Each structure stands twice: as C-alpha cells, then as structure tokens.
C-alpha cells in the first residue's frame, strides 16, 4: 500500500490527491472513455451519467424478463 497513513477521503480530495494517483485515474478514465465509445467528457459527472445510461440500456431487457409473470404449473 503506497499511502498507508491516508484515508480514502484524503486520497480522493481534489485539492490533496497525490499526483501519481491523479495521473493513474486520468489514464484509467481515458481507457474507459475509449472502451465505451466516447472520447471526452466535460466533467466527471458527465462521464458517470453516460456510463449509467449505458448500464441502464444493457440491463433493461434483463429487468423486463424478471418482471414477466411466470405461468403456474397445474398438477
């Protein structure tokens, strides 16, 4: 662990995030953006909203299948 004395709040505070951690997150963001077909986002909130929209589109058919009433077997 590289920052054993730091809490997550310390590490993810935009004012105090260590430079190497910030660079790693930026690199990961670029990879995720490319993987999901969008190259740039104006804000982190825009990125998260976009990813949740994709998630919703992908999971809607699964949710619809779960909601269909099952036929009861008559014995």
CORCORVEN-V216434 format. One record per backbone hydrogen bond with DSSP energy under -0.5 kcal/mol. NH is the residue of the N-H (numbers start at 1). CO is the residue of the C=O. Records with the same first field share a line. If there is no record, write none. Layout:
NH->CO, CO
This chain:
6->3
11->7
12->8
13->10
14->12
16->13
17->13
22->18
23->19
24->20
25->21
26->22
27->23
28->24
29->25
30->26
31->27
32->28
33->29
34->30
35->31
36->32
37->34
38->33
47->43
48->44
49->45
50->46
51->47
52->48
53->49
54->50
55->51
56->52
57->53
58->54
59->55
60->56
61->57
63->59
64->60
65->61
66->62
67->63
68->64
75->73
